[in-house]
């Protein structure tokens, strides 16, 4: 049983959109905060967005504010990251993570100029 699994990555032109999904197999999903992180080769992994267990509180790194939206559906054990107005600098491997310390395997997002 996979704890967390991301999907939805791909290649898109600058200005385009993608929606990432993260499916959780954890029975405690609805009690856990969740987040999306990303890593580009040669750079430290950074937090992109986080969401509280009930979805009531969200936070974003400054570079994606106004463009990305994190959401969750606790009835489906799913977390999403809607990415709009994508820029080449958004190119990275995106990871889903739980507040309890579990990570997915990542999904590649590539944005061409």
N, C-alpha and C positions, 0 to 999 in steps of 0.2 A: 504494500500500500504506500503510494507516494504521498508525502505530507502536503507539499505545495507544488503545483505545476502551472507554469506560465504558457500562454499561447497568444498569437496575434501579431507577433513581430513580422517585419518584412522590410522591403525597400520602397521608398516613396520620394517623390520630388519635393523640394523645399516648398513650403506653403501647404502641403498636403496634411492628411490626418490618418491616424491609426488608433485602434482601440485594443489595448492589451487586457487579457483576462488572466485571472489566477484562481484556480480551483483548489480548495483546501479539503483534505480528508480528515482533519483534526476534529474530534468531537467537541473540543473547547473553542471552536472558531468564533462563535458569537460572543465570547467573553474576552477575546484578544484584540488588541490594536493591531493594525496591519500597515504595511508600507511598501512603497516601490523605491528601489535603489537602482543606480546605474553605474557602469564602469567602462571607461575607455582605456585602451592600452596605454600605459605610461602615466596614468592618472589614478589618484585615489578614488575608491568607490564613494559615491556621494548619495545622500538621501534626496529623493525627488519629491515624494509626497507621503504623508502619513494620515491615517484616519483612525478615530477612536472606535471602540468595539461596537457602539451603537450608531456610528456614522455621524454623530452630532458635531464632532470637531475635526477639522482638517487643517493641514499645514503643508506649505509648498516651499521649495527652494526658490529664491528670488527669480532665477533665470526662467522659470516655467510659469510663474504667476500670470493668470489671465489667459493662458494657453492650454494648460493641462487641468483635468478634473479627475480626482480620485473618488470612487464611490464603492459601495458594497451592498450585497444582497444576502443578508444572514439566512434567509429561508433557503437559499441555494448554495450557501457556503462559497460565495464568489466575491472577489474583489476586482475592480476594473480601474484602468487608467486610460481615459480618453485624452488623446494628444492631438491638438489642433495647431495650425500654424507652425508646423515642424520646420526646424532650422538644421543646417548641416552639423552644428555643434551639439545637437541632440543625439547624434549617432553614438550608440553605445550598446552594451548588453544590459538589458533591464531585468532586474530580479525582484521577485515578490518575497516578502519576509513577514513573519509574525513577531509580535512583541515578546513572545516566549522563546525566541531564538532560532526558529526554523527558517530555512531558505529554500527557494526553488532553484532550478538548474539554469534559469535565465533564458531570455529570448532576444535575438539580435534585432535591433532597429537601425536601419541605415537610411540617411537622408542625403540625397544628392543635391548639389547646387544647380 
